[in-house]
Amino acid sequence: MPRYKDSPEVRAAKKERKEKLREFLQLLDVEDYSDLRSVFKDMVGEVLENGLEAEL
């Protein structure tokens, strides 16, 4: 039985995504939970705003 459920390609893609996310958080200077919460709040706001604009 295989040790991993995901294929090697999927595991590689997940690893690359995690590395890019770490780079992105460093670029945004996210150091603690408060910074992360602020970034997440801004991202959700942008997604909702863009969704509403697209609906109009």
C-alpha positions as CSV (number, residue, x, y, z in Angstrom):
1,M,0.0,0.0,0.0
2,P,1.4,3.4,-0.9
3,R,2.6,5.6,1.9
4,Y,1.1,8.8,0.4
5,K,-2.4,9.4,-0.9
6,D,-1.2,12.1,-3.3
7,S,0.8,11.6,-6.4
8,P,4.4,12.8,-6.5
9,E,3.3,15.7,-8.8
10,V,0.6,16.8,-6.3
11,R,3.1,16.6,-3.4
12,A,5.6,18.7,-5.3
13,A,2.9,21.3,-6.2
14,K,1.9,21.5,-2.5
15,K,5.5,21.9,-1.4
16,E,6.0,24.7,-4.0
17,R,2.8,26.4,-2.9
18,K,3.9,26.4,0.7
19,E,7.3,27.8,-0.2
20,K,5.7,30.6,-2.2
21,L,3.3,31.3,0.6
22,R,6.2,31.6,3.1
23,E,8.0,34.0,0.7
24,F,4.8,36.0,0.3
25,L,4.3,36.3,4.1
26,Q,8.0,37.5,4.4
27,L,7.4,40.0,1.7
28,L,4.4,41.4,3.6
29,D,6.5,41.4,6.8
30,V,4.0,39.1,8.7
31,E,5.6,38.3,12.0
32,D,2.8,37.4,14.3
33,Y,-0.9,36.4,14.5
34,S,-2.0,40.1,14.5
35,D,-0.2,40.8,11.2
36,L,-1.6,37.6,9.7
37,R,-5.1,38.5,10.8
38,S,-4.7,41.9,9.2
39,V,-3.5,40.4,5.9
40,F,-6.3,37.9,5.9
41,K,-8.9,40.6,6.6
42,D,-7.6,42.7,3.7
43,M,-7.6,39.7,1.4
44,V,-11.2,38.8,2.3
45,G,-12.3,42.4,1.8
46,E,-10.7,42.5,-1.7
47,V,-12.3,39.2,-2.7
48,L,-15.7,40.4,-1.6
49,E,-15.3,43.7,-3.2
50,N,-14.2,42.2,-6.5
51,G,-17.1,39.7,-6.4
52,L,-19.6,42.5,-5.9
53,E,-18.1,44.6,-8.7
54,A,-18.3,41.6,-11.0
55,E,-21.9,41.0,-10.1
56,L,-22.8,44.6,-11.0
